[in-house]
Structures are given as C-alpha cells and as structure tokens.
C-alpha cells in the first residue's frame, strides 16, 4: 500500500508541470487571438477618416459602418457559445478565427458602402463567436482559484490590440493606405490557425464532461434560468449590459470628445493609446486581485475607480490631465469588464458554460450598441462632452449594484 501511495504521489507531482505547461500554452494562444480581436474591433475607427474620403460617406453612413460589426457580435456570441457546448471550445474558436481573419481581408477589398456593411456584420459574427470560447478555455485551463487571473491575462490582449491598431493608423500615410490595417488584422488569425490546431489543448473540463456523458443539448432556458441560476443570470446580464454601455461609448466617442475639448490630432491619438494601455494594465492587475482578495472588496473598488475616473475625465482641464484620466478610465472600465467575464464563467457548470457565457456576452453587446447611440443623441441635443461623459456615471452605479449582488450568489459546482 505504501508503494502504491508513493507511486501515486510521484505521478501526481510529475503531472503538475504538464498541467502548468498546458495552461501556459492555452493562455498564450488565447491572448494572441484576443490581441487580433482587439485590433479588428478598433480598426474601423482608425481607418474611418480615410474610408469616408474614398467612398464619400456621410457621418450617418460611417455610424452604420461602426455599428455593423457590433451587430454581428451578438448572434456570433450566442451561437458560438452554444455550439461550443456541443462540439468543443477549440473547434469553434478555430472556425471563428478563420471567419474573422478571412472577412477582415475582405474588408480591405470592398469597393462600395453596401458591401462594407455586409462584410463587417459577418466579421462581427466571427469575432463574437471567438470571445465566449476564449473565456471558457482560459477559465477551464486553470484551477478555480486562479480563474480571474487567467481570464484577465487573455482579455488584456483586446486593449493591447487596440494600441496596435492606433499605431498602424499613425504609421500609415496617405488616404489609400487604410487597407493595411485590415490586411494585418486578417493575416494574423489565419497564421495562428495552424498553431491552434497543433498546440491548443481542448478544455480538460469539457473533455471530462464529454466522457461522463454530461454534455447534453439542454434547452437554453434551462441552462440560463434552471437550478436557481435565474437571479445570477439576470445580475450577470445587467452588469454586462451597463458596463459595456460605458466601455463602447468611450471606445467610439473618446477621440471625438477629446477633439471637441480642443486637443490636436496627435494629442487625441495619445489619449486613445493611454486609454488602451490603462485597460490592459487594469485587466491584469484587477484580475490578479480577484484571486487574492475578497471579491466584494475588489469589485466595489473597481466601480468606485470607474466613477472617479469618469468624473475626472469630464472635468480635466488640459492634455496632461485628460491623458491621465483616460489611462485610469481604461484601467477600471476595461479591467472591470475582464473581471465580469471571469465571474460569469464561475456561475455555469462546464457542460453549459459556453452557452451561459455566450448569452451574457450577447446581452452585453446590446449595451455596446446602446452606449454610442445614446452618446450621439446627447451630442445632437447640444450637450457638452463633459455632460455626455458624466451621464455614464448613473449607468455605472447600476452595474455596480448588480455585480455586488452577483458575488453573493452561489457558484456552480464543478
């Protein structure tokens, strides 16, 4: 018996480096895909002025081009998460990467506005299908006590991808060179696909659930609201919806609002870069704190940080103050969203995690449409940039209440 126990212990010890290695590979590859997703999400905004001149687009047409990709994200997230619970996270991620890679290249080849809108909607479907599986793979690659850190490591790739998009926009000279950003954003996922196929391990939790026969096509309503998950699902949805209203309002309107404050074009670019750098830093730091401190303390501090940084951004008097405020706004808003992604993964069992997270991402995407539209309406009514930024503070309070109530709910049993 002693020999058996010793051999078992030795086997357990020797398996730990392999587990850590598999988790590291998973997080590295998921980070790379998230980086390219962030690049694509902000590529239209960077290319917009040159696209508008080439296609002679009005402001309303450019708004539709902005929204087209966002509309595609909603069904992509819902169906991508649902399909992942049936055939696996890795397979759906590979399909999604192929889809948004090919369609990003197709964006560079369009010659009219109607085709541009169609291509961007289809690109959004690919991007939307990738995110729930990035969350599921990252959260399932590590132990539950490291879940927030793992999801945050993956998610920080999205704002850093936005930094790359801004850099490509600055380095590209001339009206005709707006296509370069889409070639880069499309080639990247296609290059990564062979690496995903060769090296990305499927979720061990999903494989175990498959062997145990617990992967069943349960009705969506039962997954989201059965087994006393109803309140948790609603609280996740409210926090996602409200936080993404604020995030996408800033992603879409921050450059215009800063220009309205009198900043030069280069200064506006710096503010946008610092917003994204702050977001990547916040995703890492806040995610690690979630695994080391009481979740309620971290989430409360996170939302206090969002409100304080938004207030500072609305009142900042000059370029330096605006840059610092944008950094902290990115840190808390983008970092806060990464924490919400990790939390959502904890409230659904493995066999239905893709569907649960996908539905939450899809509902959040409605907020990502509402935020920019509401800001546009306020600006059309003649409200100042300070008033528009300040109007997002009550929305943040609603998100905070929902998230703090969510933390009190029981997690899923693995």
Secondary structure, DSSP 8 states (H G I E B T S, - for coil): -HHHHHHHHHHHHHHHHHHHHHHHHHHHHHHHHHHHHHHHHHHHHHHHHHHHHHHT--HHHHHHHHHHHHHHHHHHHHHHHHHHHHH-HHHHHHHHHHHHHHHHHHHHH--SHHHHHHHHHHHHHHHHHHHHHHHHHHHHTS-GGGHHHHHHHHHHHHHHHHHHHHHHHHH--SGGGGGHHHHHHHHHHHHHHHHHHHH----HHHHHHHHHT------HHHHHHTTTTHHHHHHHHHHHHHHHHHHHHHHHHHHHHHHHTT--HHHHHHHHHHHHHHHHHHHHHHHHHHTTS-HHHHHHHHHHHHHHHHHHHHH--SHHHHHHHHHHHHHHHHHHHHHHHHHHHHTS-GGGHHHHHHHHHHHHHHHHHHHHHHHHHHHHTT--HHHHHHTHHHHHHHHHHHHHHHHTS-----
